[in-house]
Amino acid sequence: MAPIVHRTPCKQSRTLNSRTGSEVFLKLENLQKTGSFKVRGAFNKISKLPDDACAQGIICASAGNHAQGVAMAGREKGVPVSVFMPEGTPEAKVLATRQYGAVVKITGRNFDEAYAAAKKEQLRSGAVFIHPFDDLAVIEGQATVALEMLQQCPALDTIVVPAGGGGLLAGTALAVKTLRPEVRVVGVQAEAASAIASAFHGSDTFPALFLPTIAEGIRVKEPGELTTRIIRSLVDDMIVVSEQEIASAILFMLEREKMLVEGAGATAVAAVLHSHMPFKSARTGIIVSGGNLDISKLEACRKIAASINQVSSY
């Protein structure tokens, strides 16, 4: 994967350091090719496919970032790509996916409906389906984010990871617990879409909500079976953050770190920024998973975040 993906920087945030009383390191996957970590898993999966398996092309479903990763990886392999994306997908993600050469079909009200449509088309056409998270090759590709973090910041004691379907979180847990089992892995979901947190803690403690969220990239109703098994086995804790906290984290990253970060990418930042960590950490790594925010949503972010008192202190 090295010739294809960027080794993204892992930088300290002085502001987060002072707010948390610990050292905080941001793994900036918003600076990755396609603007998200997703290209890692997509390329790892597609690069392993034999040429004859791709004779009918490649197909996937995505809320945006997986689509761009698959489109780019398919272009590298010289294979046509079709992508099913739900209504309401940010226009920036749709346009970028088309620019990478994929045929985009807007279908369904959410990821799960787009996924069902893509699977139906895959059965008809015989194309290879590239799952966005519940595939070991995809999970292994996402694990390279954590591998880089452990090389760049070897003193980390905690890594905080956003989660939707769970591919990045499962990959992080596999990498970390294999190489540095003492390092804690904490998953973060949007409170509005908290299926993995509910499965991890039990629905009595964490009801599995599925509501609209500013973090549309991790709005997944049904997490993967494989990812859920790995997460239950290896992840230390799962927490959730509110819409207001995610929105304020987007603004924080823009105003203080000069980084444009999408809702999914800001989720793990929100957990640290708003003191939701379940235990004290001296050296915390945060995976900023993506930066594909439609800038027209910034005003909505400001309004959503207005009820968080800390916004005024940035």
Secondary structure by P-SEA (a helix, b strand, c coil): cccccccccccccaaaaaaccbbbbbccccccccccaaaaaaaaaaaaccccccccbbbbccccaaaaaaaaaaaaacbbbbbbbcccccaaaaaaaaaaccccccccccaaaaaaaaaaaaaacccbbbbccccaaaaaaaaaaaaaaaaacccccbbbbbbcccaaaaaaaaaaaaccccbbbbbbbcccccaaaaaaccccccccccccccccccccccccaaaaaaaaccccbbbbbcaaaaaaaaaaaaaccccccccccaaaaaaaaaccccccccbbbbccccccccccaaaaaaaaaccccccccc
